[in-house]
Amino acid sequence: MVGENYDARRLGKAGKGWSNWSGLQRCQPRDFVKVSGVGELAEVVGKAGSEGRQVTTVGSGHSFTPTALSDDLLLDITRIAGVISVDRDSGLVEVGAGTILADLNRELDRLGLAMPNLGDIDRQTIAGAISTGTHGTGRALPNISAQIERMKVMGADGTVRDLEPGSDELLAARVSIGSLGVITSVTLRTVPAFNLHRVDEPMDLDEALADFDRITQENEHFEFFVFPYTRTALTLKRNRTDRPLAPRSKADRFLGDVVIENGLGDLALRATGKLRSAIPKMARFSTGFMSQSEQVDRSHRVFANYRTIRFNEMEYALPAEAGPETLDRVLAMIEGENFPLPMPIECRISAGDDALISQAHERPTVYIAVHQHRTMEFEPYFREIERIFREVDGRPHWGKLHFREAADLAPSFSRWDDFQRVRDRLDPNRTFSNAYVRRVLGE
Ligand SMILES: Cc1cc2nc3c(=O)[nH]c(=O)nc-3n(C[C@H](O)[C@H](O)[C@H](O)COP(=O)(O)OP(=O)(O)OC[C@H]3O[C@@H](n4cnc5c(N)ncnc54)[C@H](O)[C@@H]3O)c2cc1C
């Protein structure tokens, strides 16, 4: 199962260059090493640490931010993958940090186990996913990092620390954007495997916003997509079920995942980019395709979607009570300013968690994500939208585009200083601080 679904992208001379999934972030590290196991990793990291080099670990390159960029030593640990141990009674499963979620899900299913919640794709590594606070949707369900019982992290001297449950080290490392060392394994709290019933249906946006509280209480996993310039939401409800399996047909998947969630298609989006005035019309046309569809399948197959169109994304974590109103303000601003944003906005919810710099730290959270086609300009629009998110104390997703820096981020996190104390202990020489880490966490 090693790295079967790995799809980070490379470019440049002698396979040394690297780019992220959307193609926006690129780098030419001095060395790009794909280690074969923890033994080789210890040698490489120990040597780099003793030489005062800067070390960055990349997962599968699905972050939109420059979080995995390096001009020095970039490490690929996707060969440190697979299930290491299983305790069926407690559901505790230790896996290699480079395990791709799709591989993890299949392996857990074989063991009769599952992750209680997941995001909307399954191509990330488990270490990469938790490091930026990757989350799914569900009012009672926190992000993926909250499933971690313990974790092993390699420091700049090449030795591995076992971070214990309840320790500040573990609370810091769960969401730490690569800044504390190289995660080599995580022990996850899994649940017995389960099936989900998914219902997709259009709903009047005003109704979805007004009833958001009730709908998110009545459904274990609820989210919706809405195209700017329209007032129809495509709602996705997923609940546990004992019904017999009824997987979606390929046509349904295409309509739901590709047409609605990705936009009308790559070509159409590129054309729209050139023809700004076509966007509202096209958005209304796309919502016309929305219809009801249903599916019953294994949980991990229901969580994961196709993302065929490459885009750039910003996502903010807002105090849950501010979510619906803020989304309405964002849509009104996009429309008022006639911003060319042809892709849908996504709205999700999660429980708070205790990781020290999690976006949902100690706060029930509504997430709002805006997308822009990879060939189209995003910065001026995302900056304006970020201004609205900041007014309600929004915190950026560490793996999605934003324009914040350490000084203005710190006041938003009550345990920021505790995180920095752990950072001083685990990485006193800042071996694991690349430019992004320095920007958002400070020197
Ligand atoms: C199409 C698409 C859909 C997405 N859907 C969701 C979603 O539903 N919910 C959500 O919250 N996010 C989502 N994301 C964002 C994505 O989950 C995060 O950016 C995640 O961090 C990517 O994981 P990765 O394995 O690609 O890690 P990378 O992007 O390669 O790295 C992310 C961070 O992890 C660090 N890292 C990686 N491995 C290690 C290690 N072994 N030790 C220490 N640090 C490490 C890196 O240094 C970097 O800081 C999506 C992204 C895309 C492109």
The ligand as a MOL file (V3000), in Angstrom:
LIG
                    3D

  0  0  0     0  0            999 V3000
M  V30 BEGIN CTAB
M  V30 COUNTS 53 58 0 0 0
M  V30 BEGIN ATOM
M  V30 1 C -8.7180 19.1540 -3.7490 0
M  V30 2 C -8.4390 19.4560 -2.2960 0
M  V30 3 C -9.4110 19.1760 -1.3490 0
M  V30 4 C -9.1780 19.4570 0.0040 0
M  V30 5 N -10.1690 19.1890 0.9130 0
M  V30 6 C -9.9790 19.5340 2.2140 0
M  V30 7 C -11.0030 19.3080 3.1920 0
M  V30 8 O -12.0620 18.7320 2.9090 0
M  V30 9 N -10.7930 19.7590 4.4490 0
M  V30 10 C -9.6430 20.4180 4.8100 0
M  V30 11 O -9.5290 20.8340 5.9530 0
M  V30 12 N -8.6370 20.5800 3.9240 0
M  V30 13 C -8.7860 20.1640 2.6530 0
M  V30 14 N -7.7630 20.3500 1.7550 0
M  V30 15 C -6.4750 20.8470 2.2550 0
M  V30 16 C -5.5490 19.6840 2.6390 0
M  V30 17 O -6.2250 18.7010 3.3620 0
M  V30 18 C -4.4110 20.1820 3.5320 0
M  V30 19 O -3.7410 21.2400 2.9360 0
M  V30 20 C -3.4380 19.0660 3.9150 0
M  V30 21 O -2.4860 19.6170 4.7810 0
M  V30 22 C -2.7350 18.4430 2.7170 0
M  V30 23 O -2.0820 17.2650 3.0990 0
M  V30 24 P -0.7900 16.7710 2.3210 0
M  V30 25 O -0.4920 15.3660 2.7080 0
M  V30 26 O -0.9220 17.0560 0.8940 0
M  V30 27 O 0.3190 17.6920 2.9990 0
M  V30 28 P 1.2330 18.8320 2.3550 0
M  V30 29 O 0.3440 19.8400 1.7400 0
M  V30 30 O 2.2790 18.2300 1.5360 0
M  V30 31 O 1.8810 19.4170 3.6890 0
M  V30 32 C 1.0560 20.0730 4.6230 0
M  V30 33 C 1.8680 20.4030 5.8720 0
M  V30 34 O 2.1860 19.2090 6.5700 0
M  V30 35 C 3.5730 19.1660 6.8430 0
M  V30 36 N 3.9540 17.7600 6.8690 0
M  V30 37 C 3.6690 16.8070 5.9630 0
M  V30 38 N 4.1720 15.6270 6.3600 0
M  V30 39 C 4.7860 15.8470 7.5390 0
M  V30 40 C 5.5100 15.0260 8.4570 0
M  V30 41 N 5.6730 13.7200 8.2450 0
M  V30 42 N 6.0260 15.5890 9.5610 0
M  V30 43 C 5.8710 16.9190 9.8060 0
M  V30 44 N 5.1900 17.7320 8.9860 0
M  V30 45 C 4.6610 17.2090 7.8710 0
M  V30 46 C 4.2050 19.9530 5.7240 0
M  V30 47 O 5.4880 20.4140 6.0560 0
M  V30 48 C 3.2020 21.0870 5.5980 0
M  V30 49 O 3.4160 22.0330 6.5970 0
M  V30 50 C -7.9420 20.0360 0.4130 0
M  V30 51 C -6.9490 20.2860 -0.5420 0
M  V30 52 C -7.1950 19.9890 -1.8950 0
M  V30 53 C -6.1360 20.2660 -2.9200 0
M  V30 END ATOM
M  V30 BEGIN BOND
M  V30 1 1 1 2
M  V30 2 1 2 3
M  V30 3 2 2 52
M  V30 4 2 3 4
M  V30 5 1 4 5
M  V30 6 1 4 50
M  V30 7 2 5 6
M  V30 8 1 6 7
M  V30 9 1 6 13
M  V30 10 2 7 8
M  V30 11 1 7 9
M  V30 12 1 9 10
M  V30 13 2 10 11
M  V30 14 1 10 12
M  V30 15 2 12 13
M  V30 16 1 13 14
M  V30 17 1 14 15
M  V30 18 1 14 50
M  V30 19 1 15 16
M  V30 20 1 16 17
M  V30 21 1 16 18
M  V30 22 1 18 19
M  V30 23 1 18 20
M  V30 24 1 20 21
M  V30 25 1 20 22
M  V30 26 1 22 23
M  V30 27 1 23 24
M  V30 28 2 24 25
M  V30 29 1 24 26
M  V30 30 1 24 27
M  V30 31 1 27 28
M  V30 32 2 28 29
M  V30 33 1 28 30
M  V30 34 1 28 31
M  V30 35 1 31 32
M  V30 36 1 32 33
M  V30 37 1 33 34
M  V30 38 1 33 48
M  V30 39 1 34 35
M  V30 40 1 35 36
M  V30 41 1 35 46
M  V30 42 1 36 37
M  V30 43 1 36 45
M  V30 44 2 37 38
M  V30 45 1 38 39
M  V30 46 1 39 40
M  V30 47 2 39 45
M  V30 48 1 40 41
M  V30 49 2 40 42
M  V30 50 1 42 43
M  V30 51 2 43 44
M  V30 52 1 44 45
M  V30 53 1 46 47
M  V30 54 1 46 48
M  V30 55 1 48 49
M  V30 56 2 50 51
M  V30 57 1 51 52
M  V30 58 1 52 53
M  V30 END BOND
M  V30 END CTAB
M  END
